[in-house]
Amino acid sequence: MIGGGENKDHFVRSRKIYNYVKHLNEQGRVIPILGICLGMQYIMMTESIDGTNFSEFHMSWNENRNLNFMIDPKTTVAFQHFSWEELKLMATQEYAFNSHWYGFDPERAAEDFGVMQELVLTSKSQSVWGDYFLATIEGKHIPVLGYIYHLEKPGKNYDPIYMGHLDHSPTSITLIRKHMEPFVRLARKSSQKFESYAEERMHIIENNRNKIMHNYVGIAYLFE
């Protein structure tokens, strides 16, 4: 999973991890890559011929938006398992929680040679300001899934600062949880695993302490 982190060093590390795992997939291993919010942005900037200059100001701050599918969702890895009724809900109900300042213009992305060689642009959303930004992407050749909106928050985060912003309705939570099924399915195809928990512990090179802020818990493991 390509995570967040706004400093330049984090992008450099994320790009290294992404390119390394991409190389392993190209060798025939199945190791899915997931990018959420900044993680998706890092994937896009890694593939773009414009690099970090590819990201533009597209603010969608603490708001729920619907999806505008750019291709038939039934032809995608990310959405083919949803029913037509569910896909209609995604296209009409503002269920996807966005919390970002920067994103990507769908039209510019469609003209970027690097992006279009490696990625499929599957959906976009419209901000309250009227501009469109890419909402979801996936890999053309390897298992990559990217979401600009937060899959982890609606079902888990009940912090008061998000009251009135996060959609905790059963419909929203069901749709969000179902988003993870393709990634889990791909991950189960992977032969990459440790033989034991003791071996896994030996390979941990960094284990950040849990950071608890506003009831949000995050933890990171980096492996050699």
N, C-alpha and C positions, 0 to 999 in steps of 0.2 A: 504494500500500500504506500503510495506517495502522499505524504502528509503535508501539513501546513508549515508555517514558519516564514516570516516576512523578510528576514535578512538575506543578503546575497550569498553567504556561506551555505545557508540551508538549500538554496536553489542549486548551487554547485554540487552538493552532496546528493540531492534528489536526482539531478541529471545523471550523475555517475551510476546510481542504483538503477535508474530506469534503463539506461543504455546497456548496463551489464545484464539485467534480466531479459531485456529485449534480445540480446545476443544469445542467451541460453535458449530462449524460445525458438530462435532461428536455427539452432542446432538440433531441434526436435524435442526438447523438453517442454512440458506444459506447466508454465508458471504464470498465472494470471496477474495482471497489474491493475490496481484500482486507484483512481485519483478522485478525491472529493474537494471541491472548492479550490483552494490554492494548489492542491495536488493535481487537479485537472489543468489548471493554468500552467503548472510546471511542465506537464506533458506536452501541452500545445506549444509552449515556448521552446522546448527541446526539439520538437519536430519542425518548427517554422524556420524559414530562411532568414527571418528578421530577428530571431532569438528573443531576448527580453524586450525588444522594442515592439514586439507583436501585440503585447498586452496594452489595452486602452482603457480609458475611464468609462466604465459602464456600471454605475452604482445601482445596486438593488439591496438596500440595507434593511434587514429584519422585516422582510415582507414575503408573503406567499404568492407564487405566480403559477399559472397554468403552462402547459407545454404546447408549442406549435411544432408538430412533426414535420421535418424537412424531407423525409422519405417515408415509404410505407413501413410503419413500425413492425409489421409482421415479418419483414425481411431482415430485422436487426437481431443481434444477440441479446441486447438489453431488454427488448420489449416483446419479443415474439411469443413469450409464454403468458402474456396478459390476454384476457378476453377482450372482445370488441367493446363490451360495456365498460370495462375498466379503462381501456384506452380513451373512450369517449369522456369519461370522468377526468382523466388527466388533461385532456384538451379543453375542458370547460371549467373545471373546478380549480381554484387557486389553492393547491395543496403543497407545492414544493417550496420549502423554506430557503430563501436566499439571504445571504449576509456577506456581501462582497462589494468592494469599491471598483475593482477592475475586472475586465472580461474581454470578450472577443466579438468583433463585428462579424456576423455570419457571411456577409457578402465578401468582405476582405479575406476571411478564412478560406472561402471557396476558390479564391484566386491565388492562394499561397501554395507554391509547388511542393514544398516540404511537407506541409500538412496533408495535402490531398494525395501524396504518394503513400502515406502511412495510415491515415485516419479517415473515418467516415463521420460526417457531420449529421447527427440524427435528429436533433430538435433544438429549438430556440425558444426564448421567452421574451416578453416585452416588459420593460420597467414602467414605473408610474410616470416616468418622464417621456415615455413614448418610443424610446430607442430599443432595438432588439439586440440581445446578446446570446451567444451559444449556451445552451443548457446541458446538452449531452453529446458525447462522442464515443466512438469505439474503434478498435484496431481493424485495419484491412487484412493484415496477414498474421497477426499474433493476438492473443487474448488481452485486449486493453479495454477497460471501461472507465469513462470519465463523466462526472456529474458536477456541475457548478453549484448545485443546491445541496443542502446538508441532509444526508440520509440518516445520520445518527441522532439528530436532535428531537424530532417530533415525538418519538416513542420513549425517550429517555430523559429529556431535559424539561423540568418543570420549574425552573428558576423564575422568581417573580419578575426579573428584568425583562423576560420574554412574554409576560402575560399580555394577551391581546395580539401577539405576533405569531407564535407557534400554533399550528392547527393540531389539536390533540383529539380530533374526532376519530371514531373507529374507522371511517372510510379512509381518512388521510394516513393513519398508522398502518392499516392493512396494505395500502398501495406502497408506502415507503418500505415496509418489511419485505414485500414481494420483489422489490428492486434488487435485493441481494441474492436471490436464488440463482441467477446465471453465474455470479462470481463464485458462490459456494460450489456449484456444479463443476465449474472449471477447476477450482482448487482441489476437488476430490480426485481429479484425473492426474494430479501431479504425483510424481514418484519421489519428490524431494521431501525427505523427512529425517529426523534424528532417530537413531535406534533406541535411545533411552532419554529420560529426562536429565540424567547426569551428564550425558554427552551434550545435550542442548545447553546446559548451564556452562559447560566448558567453552562454548563458542560465543557466549555473550561478551561483546567487547564494550558495550555501554548500557547501563541500566539507569535511566533517569528516575529520580524519586517521583512518586505521585504528586502532581500539582493540583491542589484543590482550590478553585476560585469560583465563587458564585455557584457552588454545588456541581461544578463540572470537573470530572476526573479524567486526566489524560496520562498515559504511560507509553514510553517508547522503548523498543528493543532493536538494537542494531547487531547484525551477525556478520562475521567474516565470510 
